[in-house]
Amino acid sequence: MKNSLSRVLPVIFGFFVMGFCDVVGIATSYVKQDFGLSETMAGFIPSMVFIWFLVLSIPAAVWMNRIGRKKMVQTSNLVTFIGMLIPFIDYSYATCMAGFVFLGIGNTILQVSLNPLLTNVVSKDKLTSMLTTGQVVKAVSSLLGPILAAFALNVLGEWQYLFPIYAGITLLSSIWLGLSDIPKETSPAGTSSFASVFSLLKDKTILFLFLGIFFIVGTDIGTNTATPKLLMERAGFSVEQAGLGSSVYFVCRTVGALLGSFLLIRMNDVRYFRTNILLAAASLVCMFFAQGPTLIMILTGCIGFFCSSVFSVLYGQAMKHRPEKANEISGLMIMGVSGGAVTPPVMGIMADTFQSQNGSVAVIGVCLVYLICCAFKLRTR
């Protein structure tokens, strides 16, 4: 039976593994310090993770149609497990980069396959709420990454002991999922191709939902990137102090996703989307004029809180619009995560052009304008 906890919980736990990709933020600082890298060289480290969302999302969706969602999730667990062992066995710049490549590949496969696997164990009316619950678990994992890295450094002696901890958690997730009786999807196997996946973009609803994913991830990564720079520019914070802004963002996003997982059971998801995206846009407008560190962090928290459930709403709407194409749609939507790789460089260009972080904020504003349009194009059901 769908909604059975024995089937839902191992799938939801997979979202914890999904959150491992966010550890690249704190890991970049450690690797840069350990190997004396320049800012330019260190800047390539996150790319080793997120470039694969653009490259592999569609191939993963095509392959998933052939082998099934559960096997695809298990494949991602294997790739992630191997990736987490590489830099621990031999810690060097090259092995770290290799580990992050494996992490990015595994995470891409996981995001393509785990989200639709939820439809195997959750009824249609609970899908958006459970997707949001998964995002809560992912956000908790993201929050714990820097804490586990500090624990590994201060208690175990080396920060890279974080990697075997992640490998162990991935193995646990794989075993739990393997022992779970999850029904196989009934969609026909082996019928999708690159052309058939991309042809879904001819559906206007799928197209603007795909762009919605692109821009909400751009908003997410952009806000998390811009906040420390705003604190340094306007409040005179040091690099270490400015990191507090990112922590505030993650905490508020986690709280927002947790609240959303309950509210979306009772509320119409499109109306919820409209309300929250308008409040997020209002918070961003205030950000243009905010000067004090307290106000900047409050507004950052508001943006994180109000945007926390948008990804789940957009993804859920796409899955419900064409449920018979769930695998292919998942590949398209996760390819939209590459918006997180596109937005920061554009923000940097705008900040340099205007000699102010307001240029970066303006780029986030463009993302939110599109999302407002998207929210009011969607029909309430």
C-alpha positions in Angstrom: 0.0 0.0 0.0 1.2 3.5 -0.8 2.1 5.8 2.1 3.3 2.8 4.2 6.1 4.0 6.5 8.2 0.9 5.9 8.4 1.9 2.2 8.4 5.6 2.6 11.2 6.0 5.2 14.1 4.4 3.3 13.3 6.6 0.3 13.1 9.7 2.5 16.4 8.8 4.1 18.0 8.9 0.6 17.5 12.6 0.7 20.1 12.8 3.5 22.6 11.3 1.1 21.4 13.9 -1.5 22.5 16.7 0.9 26.1 15.5 0.7 26.8 17.7 -2.4 26.5 20.8 -0.3 29.6 19.8 1.7 31.6 21.1 -1.2 31.2 24.6 0.2 33.2 24.0 3.4 35.4 21.4 1.7 36.6 24.0 -0.7 38.0 26.1 2.1 39.8 23.1 3.6 41.3 21.9 0.3 42.3 25.5 -0.7 44.2 25.8 2.6 45.8 22.3 2.6 47.2 22.6 -0.9 47.8 26.4 -1.1 45.4 26.9 -4.0 44.6 30.3 -5.5 41.0 31.6 -5.5 40.8 30.7 -9.2 41.9 27.1 -8.7 39.6 26.7 -5.7 36.7 28.0 -7.7 36.8 24.9 -9.9 36.1 22.6 -7.0 32.3 23.2 -6.8 32.2 22.9 -10.6 33.4 19.3 -10.2 30.1 18.6 -8.4 27.5 20.7 -10.1 28.5 20.4 -13.8 27.1 16.9 -13.9 23.6 18.1 -13.4 23.8 19.6 -16.8 25.7 16.8 -18.5 24.1 13.6 -17.0 20.5 14.4 -16.0 19.0 13.3 -19.3 21.2 10.2 -19.9 20.3 9.2 -16.3 16.6 9.5 -17.1 17.0 7.4 -20.2 18.9 4.7 -18.4 16.4 4.8 -15.5 13.6 3.9 -17.9 15.5 0.7 -18.8 16.6 -0.5 -15.3 14.0 1.0 -13.0 14.1 3.7 -10.3 15.2 1.6 -7.4 18.2 0.1 -9.2 19.1 3.6 -10.4 19.1 4.9 -6.8 21.3 2.0 -5.8 23.7 2.8 -8.6 24.0 6.4 -7.3 24.7 5.0 -3.8 27.5 2.9 -5.2 29.1 5.8 -7.1 28.8 8.0 -4.1 30.3 5.4 -1.8 33.3 4.9 -4.1 33.8 8.7 -4.4 33.8 9.2 -0.6 36.6 6.6 -0.2 39.0 7.9 -2.8 40.2 11.1 -1.0 40.3 9.2 2.3 42.5 6.4 1.0 45.0 8.8 -0.6 44.5 12.5 0.3 45.9 14.8 -2.5 44.5 17.5 -4.7 44.0 15.1 -7.6 42.1 12.5 -5.4 40.0 15.3 -3.9 38.9 16.4 -7.3 38.2 12.8 -8.3 36.1 12.3 -5.2 34.1 15.4 -5.9 33.5 14.2 -9.5 32.2 10.9 -8.2 30.1 12.8 -5.6 28.6 15.0 -8.4 27.9 12.1 -10.7 26.3 10.1 -7.8 24.2 13.1 -6.7 22.9 13.8 -10.2 21.8 10.1 -10.6 20.3 10.2 -7.1 18.3 13.4 -7.7 17.0 12.1 -11.1 15.9 8.8 -9.6 15.0 9.3 -5.9 12.3 12.0 -6.5 10.2 9.8 -8.9 10.8 6.8 -6.7 8.7 8.6 -4.2 5.7 8.2 -6.5 6.1 4.4 -6.1 5.4 4.7 -2.4 3.4 7.9 -1.9 -0.1 8.7 -3.3 -0.6 11.5 -5.7 -2.3 13.8 -3.2 0.6 13.5 -0.7 3.4 13.9 -3.3 4.2 17.6 -3.0 4.2 17.3 0.8 6.5 14.3 0.8 8.9 16.0 -1.7 9.1 18.9 0.8 9.8 16.5 3.6 12.6 15.1 1.5 13.9 18.6 1.1 13.8 19.1 4.9 16.0 15.9 5.3 18.3 17.2 2.6 18.6 20.6 4.3 19.4 19.0 7.6 22.2 17.0 5.9 23.5 20.3 4.4 23.5 21.9 7.8 25.4 19.0 9.4 28.1 18.9 6.8 30.3 21.8 8.3 29.6 20.4 11.8 30.8 16.9 10.8 33.9 18.4 9.1 34.7 20.3 12.3 34.1 17.2 14.4 36.4 15.2 12.2 39.1 17.8 12.4 38.9 18.5 16.2 38.1 15.0 17.5 39.5 12.6 14.9 42.5 14.8 13.9 41.9 15.3 10.2 38.9 16.9 8.4 39.0 14.3 5.6 37.7 11.7 8.1 34.4 13.2 7.0 34.6 11.1 3.9 34.4 7.7 5.5 31.5 9.0 7.7 29.6 9.9 4.5 30.6 6.5 2.9 29.2 4.7 5.9 25.9 6.7 5.8 25.6 6.0 2.1 26.1 2.2 2.7 23.5 2.3 5.4 21.0 4.0 3.0 21.8 1.4 0.3 21.2 -1.5 2.6 18.0 -0.1 4.0 16.6 0.6 0.6 17.7 -2.9 -0.7 15.8 -4.6 2.2 12.6 -2.5 1.5 9.7 -4.0 -0.4 9.1 -1.1 -2.9 6.8 -1.9 -5.8 8.3 -1.4 -9.3 6.8 1.3 -11.5 4.5 0.1 -14.3 5.8 2.5 -17.0 7.1 0.7 -20.0 10.9 0.1 -20.1 13.3 1.0 -22.8 11.0 3.4 -24.6 12.7 6.7 -23.9 15.5 8.4 -25.8 17.3 11.8 -25.8 14.9 13.1 -28.4 11.8 11.9 -26.6 13.0 13.5 -23.3 13.7 16.9 -24.9 10.5 16.7 -26.9 8.6 17.2 -23.6 9.8 20.8 -23.6 7.3 21.3 -26.5 4.7 21.1 -23.7 4.5 24.7 -22.5 3.7 23.7 -18.9 6.7 21.5 -18.7 8.9 24.2 -20.3 8.0 26.9 -17.8 8.2 24.5 -14.9 11.7 23.5 -16.1 12.7 27.2 -16.2 11.2 27.6 -12.8 13.5 24.9 -11.4 16.4 26.7 -13.2 15.6 30.0 -11.6 14.7 28.8 -8.1 18.0 26.9 -7.8 19.7 30.1 -9.2 17.9 32.1 -6.4 19.0 29.6 -3.8 22.7 29.4 -4.7 22.7 33.1 -5.6 21.3 34.2 -2.2 23.7 31.9 -0.3 26.6 33.3 -2.3 25.7 37.0 -2.1 24.8 37.2 1.6 28.4 36.9 2.9 29.6 39.4 0.3 26.9 41.9 1.3 27.9 41.5 5.0 31.5 42.3 4.1 30.6 45.2 1.8 28.0 46.9 4.0 28.8 45.8 7.5 32.6 45.4 7.4 32.5 41.7 8.4 35.5 39.5 8.0 35.3 36.4 5.8 34.9 34.2 8.9 32.1 36.4 10.3 30.3 36.7 7.0 29.9 32.9 6.9 27.2 33.4 9.6 24.9 34.8 6.8 25.0 31.4 5.0 24.2 29.6 8.3 21.2 31.8 8.8 20.0 31.1 5.3 20.3 27.3 5.7 18.6 27.3 9.1 15.6 29.4 7.8 15.4 27.3 4.7 15.2 24.1 6.8 12.5 25.6 9.1 10.5 26.8 6.0 10.7 23.4 4.4 9.6 21.6 7.6 6.7 23.9 8.0 5.8 23.6 4.3 5.8 19.8 4.6 2.8 20.1 7.0 1.0 23.0 5.4 1.1 21.5 1.9 -1.0 18.6 3.1 -3.8 21.0 3.9 -3.2 23.9 1.5 -3.3 24.2 -2.3 0.3 24.0 -3.4 0.0 26.7 -6.2 -1.6 29.2 -3.8 1.2 28.4 -1.3 3.7 29.0 -4.1 2.2 32.4 -5.0 2.1 33.7 -1.5 5.6 32.7 -0.6 7.3 33.9 -3.8 5.7 37.3 -3.5 7.0 37.6 0.1 10.4 36.4 -1.0 10.4 39.1 -3.7 9.4 41.8 -1.2 12.3 40.7 1.1 14.7 41.0 -1.8 13.6 44.5 -2.7 14.3 45.5 0.9 17.7 43.9 0.5 18.7 46.6 -2.0 18.5 49.2 0.8 19.5 47.2 3.9 22.7 48.3 5.6 22.9 46.8 9.1 24.1 43.2 9.5 21.0 42.3 11.6 18.6 43.5 8.9 20.6 41.8 6.1 20.6 38.5 7.9 16.9 38.8 8.7 16.1 39.4 5.0 18.3 36.6 4.0 16.5 34.3 6.4 13.1 35.5 5.0 14.2 34.7 1.4 15.4 31.2 2.5 12.2 30.6 4.4 9.8 31.7 1.7 11.7 29.9 -1.2 12.2 26.7 0.8 9.2 24.8 -0.7 9.2 26.2 -4.2 11.4 23.5 -5.7 9.0 20.8 -4.4 5.9 22.6 -5.7 7.4 23.0 -9.2 8.7 19.4 -9.3 5.5 18.1 -8.0 3.4 20.0 -10.6 5.6 18.6 -13.4 5.2 15.1 -12.2 1.4 15.4 -11.8 1.1 17.1 -15.2 2.5 14.1 -17.1 2.7 11.2 -14.6 3.2 8.7 -17.4 6.5 10.4 -18.2 7.7 10.7 -14.7 11.3 9.4 -15.4 11.9 11.7 -18.4 10.4 14.7 -16.5 12.6 14.0 -13.6 15.7 14.1 -15.8 14.6 17.5 -17.3 13.8 19.0 -13.9 17.1 17.9 -12.4 18.9 19.3 -15.4 17.4 22.6 -14.3 19.6 22.4 -11.1 22.4 23.6 -13.4 20.9 27.1 -12.8 23.0 27.0 -9.6 26.1 26.9 -11.8 25.0 29.7 -14.2 23.7 32.3 -11.7 26.9 33.0 -9.6 29.1 33.9 -12.6 26.5 36.3 -13.9 26.2 37.8 -10.4 30.0 38.3 -10.4 29.9 40.1 -13.7 27.1 42.4 -12.6 28.9 43.1 -9.3 32.1 44.0 -11.1 30.1 46.2 -13.6 28.3 48.2 -10.9 31.1 48.0 -8.4 28.5 46.9 -5.8 26.8 43.7 -4.6 23.6 45.4 -5.7 24.4 44.0 -9.1 24.3 40.5 -7.7 21.0 41.2 -5.9 19.6 42.4 -9.2 20.4 39.1 -10.8 18.5 37.3 -8.0 15.7 39.7 -8.7 15.4 38.6 -12.3 15.1 35.0 -11.1 12.3 36.0 -8.7 10.5 38.0 -11.4 10.3 34.9 -13.6 9.1 32.7 -10.6 6.3 35.2 -9.9 5.2 34.9 -13.5 5.4 31.1 -13.2 3.4 31.1 -10.0 0.5 33.0 -11.6 0.6 30.9 -14.9 0.0 27.7 -12.9 -3.6 26.7 -12.5 -4.9 25.9 -9.0 -6.4 22.4 -9.0 
